[in-house]
Amino acid sequence: MILENVKVKPDTRNHKGFFVLEASYKLINIDGNGWALICLDDYACHYVDPDDLKMPRGWKKSISKEVVNA
């Protein structure tokens, strides 16, 4: 599951407690421990609380299409 254009809420911190830049990220995965892995590019990734994410419009439709095509 990869979603494009996922944004973070203001004052979002990563799993180490550092602030995360407010930008558009790719949501790569949400792991079993409850952390969402988001990446700005191939080198800058963060684990954040999924509640701190702003999902793009229509994201539920894109997820359901992936499940049907799997």
C-alpha positions as CSV (number, residue, x, y, z in Angstrom):
1,M,0.0,0.0,0.0
2,I,1.6,3.3,-1.1
3,L,-0.4,6.5,-1.0
4,E,0.9,9.7,-2.6
5,N,0.4,13.3,-1.3
6,V,-0.2,12.4,2.4
7,K,0.4,15.4,4.6
8,V,1.2,15.7,8.3
9,K,-0.6,17.8,10.8
10,P,1.3,20.8,12.4
11,D,3.7,19.9,15.2
12,T,3.9,16.2,14.2
13,R,6.8,14.4,15.8
14,N,8.4,11.2,14.6
15,H,9.1,8.1,16.8
16,K,12.3,9.7,18.1
17,G,10.5,12.9,19.2
18,F,11.8,15.2,16.5
19,F,9.5,17.5,14.5
20,V,8.6,16.4,11.0
21,L,8.6,18.8,8.1
22,E,5.1,19.8,6.9
23,A,5.2,18.5,3.3
24,S,3.7,15.9,1.0
25,Y,4.8,12.4,1.8
26,K,4.3,8.9,0.5
27,L,2.6,6.6,3.0
28,I,4.5,3.4,2.7
29,N,3.0,1.2,5.4
30,I,1.5,1.1,8.8
31,D,3.3,-1.5,10.9
32,G,1.9,-3.9,13.5
33,N,3.2,-1.6,16.3
34,G,1.0,1.2,15.1
35,W,3.6,3.5,13.4
36,A,3.0,4.9,9.9
37,L,6.1,4.9,7.7
38,I,6.1,8.1,5.5
39,C,8.8,9.1,3.0
40,L,9.6,12.5,1.5
41,D,12.0,10.9,-1.0
42,D,14.2,7.8,-1.2
43,Y,16.4,9.1,1.7
44,A,14.1,11.0,4.2
45,C,11.6,8.7,5.9
46,H,9.9,8.9,9.3
47,Y,7.8,6.8,11.6
48,V,4.8,8.8,12.8
49,D,1.5,8.3,14.6
50,P,-1.1,7.6,12.0
51,D,-3.5,10.0,13.7
52,D,-1.1,12.8,12.7
53,L,-1.7,12.2,9.0
54,K,-3.9,14.1,6.6
55,M,-5.0,11.7,3.9
56,P,-5.6,12.9,0.4
57,R,-9.1,13.1,-1.1
58,G,-10.3,9.8,-2.5
59,W,-7.8,7.7,-0.6
60,K,-10.4,5.1,0.4
61,K,-11.3,4.4,-3.2
62,S,-7.6,3.9,-4.1
63,I,-7.2,1.5,-1.2
64,S,-10.3,-0.5,-2.2
65,K,-9.0,-0.8,-5.8
66,E,-5.7,-2.2,-4.5
67,V,-7.6,-4.8,-2.4
68,V,-9.8,-5.9,-5.4
69,N,-6.7,-6.1,-7.7
70,A,-4.7,-8.1,-5.2
